[in-house]
Amino acid sequence: MDIQSLRYVVTLAEELHFGRAARQHYIAEQAFGRRVRRLEREIGVRLFDRTSRRVTLTAAGERFVARPQRVLAQVDELAEVASTEPPVGTDELRVGMLGFGLADRWPRMRELVAAQAPHLRMTYVDVDWDSQYDAVRSGAVDVSVAHDVGPAGGLVFDPVLDVGRFAVVPRHSPLAEAPRLSEDDIVGEQWIRPIGRHPGLADWAGPAGVYGSTSTLVRTPGMVPAAVATSGQLGLHGDPARWFFPHPDVRYVPLDGEHAIVSVVSREDENRPVVRAFRRAARTLASLERQAR
């Protein structure tokens, strides 16, 4: 769901009239109604009862509306804070991107950045497990959306996503049909090895981090499914990989253990308005994620 649709729902809850609510947003009544209905479909809940004479909130609608009000208050506060900062202007922000990045949270992240810097141009740069921190340190990118495998000197970490851990299993493996795997289930299995110097990467993998001399090597999360399919070994991923990196010859199975954390990484000494705007957006998004849980 996008920020503007939340604004429409809150306004309709206040006005209880599609025409008046639509006029407040300078949008045609039909288009306004479509956006409200689309949001209802997205969340699977009817928020409003409509008749030819009146609009009323459903019980579910009354419970739901309080949450967007808090969300919008935070977004408006973000824009207000940004208005006191030096203007970002039309600067470019180079964003290092590992794997699925912020996954399906990108639309909301873009809105939060645009609320502060509407003319900002973002350029995305591929990074891998080995370079996701160093690219920020060296200045190759301004910020990195990284798999947070632990701290690193000179860098600031703003956690945004906390997602479950999944084993990536060959389709014909006996493990592929398991509803869930424990760490005991995977003892003795051969695993693909992600290449990254930070010791936290192996720590996050747990038993899956015990690699053999014949382990297939991968540098990026996007290569894991193909490596699993071609090698017959097991891989490890975060939950969003199921729809970002589908592959007909692998299955994604929930795996007990430490979640995958995705953080926005920037330099401690970085103080440009464009980077501060991105950090604030990341922190606001993380706050919204916590409220949604």
C-alpha positions in Angstrom: 0.0 0.0 0.0 1.3 3.5 -0.8 1.2 6.6 1.4 -1.2 8.5 -0.8 -3.8 5.7 -0.6 -3.5 5.8 3.2 -4.2 9.6 3.0 -7.3 8.9 1.0 -8.6 6.3 3.5 -8.1 8.7 6.4 -9.8 11.5 4.7 -12.8 9.3 3.7 -13.0 8.1 7.3 -13.3 11.8 8.4 -15.7 13.0 5.7 -17.7 9.8 5.2 -18.5 11.1 1.7 -16.6 10.2 -1.4 -17.2 13.4 -3.2 -16.0 15.7 -0.4 -13.1 13.5 0.4 -12.0 13.4 -3.3 -12.2 17.2 -3.6 -9.8 17.6 -0.7 -7.2 15.8 -2.7 -8.1 17.4 -6.1 -8.9 14.1 -7.6 -12.0 12.8 -9.5 -14.5 10.9 -7.3 -14.3 7.7 -9.4 -10.5 7.6 -9.3 -10.5 8.3 -5.5 -13.0 5.4 -5.1 -10.8 3.0 -7.1 -7.8 3.8 -4.9 -9.7 3.1 -1.8 -11.1 -0.2 -3.2 -7.6 -1.3 -4.3 -6.3 -0.8 -0.8 -9.1 -2.8 0.6 -8.3 -5.6 -1.8 -4.6 -5.4 -0.8 -5.3 -5.8 2.9 -8.2 -8.2 2.4 -10.6 -6.2 4.6 -13.6 -4.1 3.8 -13.1 -0.7 5.5 -16.2 1.1 4.5 -19.9 0.1 4.0 -21.4 2.0 1.0 -25.0 2.6 0.1 -26.5 5.1 -2.3 -27.2 7.4 0.7 -24.3 7.0 3.1 -20.8 5.8 3.8 -19.9 4.3 7.1 -16.8 2.7 8.6 -16.9 -1.0 9.3 -15.7 -2.3 12.6 -12.5 -3.4 10.9 -12.3 0.0 9.3 -12.4 1.8 12.7 -9.6 -0.4 13.9 -7.5 0.1 10.8 -7.8 3.8 10.4 -5.9 4.6 13.7 -2.8 3.0 12.3 -2.6 5.1 9.0 -3.1 8.2 11.1 0.1 7.3 13.1 1.9 6.5 9.9 1.0 9.7 8.2 1.9 11.7 11.2 5.4 10.2 11.0 5.7 10.9 7.3 4.6 14.5 7.8 7.1 14.9 10.7 9.8 13.6 8.3 9.0 16.2 5.7 8.9 18.9 8.4 12.3 17.9 9.7 13.6 17.9 6.1 12.3 21.4 5.5 14.7 22.7 8.2 17.7 21.1 6.5 19.8 22.6 3.7 18.1 21.8 0.4 19.1 18.5 -1.2 18.4 19.9 -4.7 19.0 17.8 -7.7 21.9 15.8 -6.3 22.6 12.2 -7.3 22.7 9.5 -4.6 24.6 6.3 -5.5 22.9 3.4 -3.7 24.8 0.1 -3.4 22.3 -2.8 -3.8 22.7 -6.4 -2.6 20.2 -9.0 -3.7 16.6 -8.1 -3.1 17.5 -4.9 -1.2 14.5 -3.6 0.6 12.2 -6.1 -1.3 8.6 -5.0 -1.5 9.3 -2.1 0.8 10.9 -0.1 -1.9 7.8 1.9 -3.0 7.3 3.2 0.6 11.0 3.9 0.9 10.9 6.0 -2.3 8.0 7.9 -1.0 9.8 8.7 2.2 12.9 9.9 0.3 10.8 11.9 -2.1 9.0 13.6 0.8 12.3 15.2 1.7 14.1 15.4 -1.7 11.6 15.4 -4.6 14.3 16.0 -7.2 16.8 13.5 -6.0 18.1 11.1 -8.6 19.2 7.7 -7.3 21.7 5.5 -9.2 21.8 1.9 -8.2 25.1 0.0 -8.1 25.4 -3.8 -7.7 27.4 -4.9 -4.7 28.2 -8.4 -3.5 28.7 -9.9 0.0 32.4 -9.1 -0.1 32.1 -5.5 -1.3 28.8 -4.3 0.4 30.7 -2.6 3.2 33.9 -1.6 1.4 32.0 0.1 -1.4 30.7 2.6 1.2 34.0 3.0 2.9 35.8 3.7 -0.4 33.2 6.2 -1.6 32.2 4.0 -4.6 28.7 4.4 -3.3 27.1 6.9 -0.9 25.0 4.3 0.9 24.5 0.6 0.7 21.4 -1.5 1.2 23.2 -4.5 2.7 22.9 -7.8 4.4 23.8 -6.8 8.0 26.2 -9.5 9.2 27.7 -7.4 11.9 29.4 -4.0 12.6 32.3 -2.6 10.8 34.6 0.3 11.7 33.7 3.7 10.4 30.2 2.8 9.3 26.6 3.5 10.5 24.0 0.8 10.3 20.3 1.6 10.2 18.3 -1.8 10.3 15.2 -1.7 8.1 14.1 -5.3 7.4 14.1 -8.3 9.7 13.1 -11.4 7.6 13.1 -15.1 8.2 15.8 -17.5 7.1 15.1 -20.0 4.3 17.0 -23.0 3.0 17.2 -23.1 -0.8 16.8 -26.8 -1.6 17.1 -28.8 -4.9 13.6 -29.7 -6.1 14.3 -33.5 -6.0 15.9 -33.4 -2.5 14.0 -35.2 0.3 14.1 -31.9 2.2 12.2 -30.1 -0.4 8.8 -31.3 0.9 9.5 -30.5 4.6 7.1 -27.8 6.0 10.1 -26.5 8.0 13.7 -27.4 8.8 15.5 -27.4 12.1 19.3 -27.1 12.4 19.4 -30.8 13.2 17.7 -31.6 9.9 20.6 -30.0 7.9 23.6 -31.5 9.7 25.9 -33.2 7.2 24.4 -31.5 4.2 26.7 -29.9 1.7 26.2 -26.1 1.3 26.9 -23.4 -1.2 29.5 -20.9 0.1 28.8 -17.2 -0.1 32.1 -15.3 -0.6 32.5 -12.6 2.0 35.3 -11.7 4.4 33.2 -10.5 7.3 33.1 -13.3 9.9 29.5 -12.5 10.7 28.4 -14.0 7.4 29.5 -17.5 8.5 28.0 -16.9 12.0 24.6 -16.0 10.5 24.7 -19.2 8.4 25.1 -21.4 11.5 25.5 -25.1 10.6 25.0 -24.1 7.0 28.3 -22.2 7.3 30.3 -25.4 7.5 31.6 -25.7 4.0 33.4 -28.5 2.2 36.3 -28.4 -0.2 33.8 -28.9 -3.1 31.3 -26.2 -2.0 30.1 -24.1 -4.9 31.1 -20.5 -4.5 28.7 -17.6 -5.0 29.3 -13.8 -4.7 25.7 -12.5 -4.8 22.4 -13.6 -3.3 20.9 -13.6 -6.8 23.1 -16.4 -7.8 22.1 -18.8 -5.0 19.1 -20.4 -6.7 20.9 -21.2 -9.9 23.9 -22.5 -7.9 21.6 -24.8 -5.9 19.9 -26.1 -9.0 23.1 -26.9 -10.9 25.2 -28.2 -8.0 22.6 -30.1 -6.0 23.9 -28.4 -2.8 21.8 -26.4 -0.4 21.8 -22.6 -0.1 20.6 -20.0 2.4 18.5 -16.9 1.8 16.1 -14.4 3.4 12.3 -14.8 3.0 11.7 -12.3 0.1 14.0 -14.4 -2.1 11.1 -16.7 -2.6 9.4 -14.2 -5.0 12.4 -12.1 -6.0 14.5 -15.1 -7.1 12.1 -17.9 -8.2 13.6 -21.0 -9.9 11.7 -24.0 -11.2 14.4 -26.5 -9.9 14.6 -25.3 -6.2 12.3 -25.0 -3.3 12.4 -22.5 -0.4 11.9 -24.1 3.0 11.7 -22.1 6.3 14.8 -22.8 8.4 15.1 -22.3 12.1 17.8 -19.9 13.2 18.9 -16.2 13.1 16.8 -13.9 10.9 18.4 -12.0 8.0 18.7 -8.3 8.7 18.8 -5.7 5.9 20.3 -2.4 6.9 21.1 0.9 5.2 24.9 1.4 5.6 26.6 4.8 5.4 29.9 6.4 6.6 30.1 7.8 10.1 31.6 11.0 8.8 29.1 11.4 6.0 27.0 14.5 6.6 25.7 15.6 3.2 21.9 16.4 3.1 21.3 13.8 0.5 22.7 11.0 2.7 20.9 12.3 5.8 17.6 12.3 3.9 18.1 8.6 3.0 19.0 7.7 6.6 15.9 9.5 7.9 13.8 7.6 5.4 15.3 4.3 6.4 14.7 5.0 10.1 11.1 6.1 9.5 10.5 3.0 7.4 11.9 0.8 10.2 9.6 2.5 12.7 6.6 1.9 10.4 7.6 -1.8 10.0 7.7 -2.2 13.8 4.2 -0.7 14.1 2.8 -3.0 11.5 4.0 -6.1 13.4 
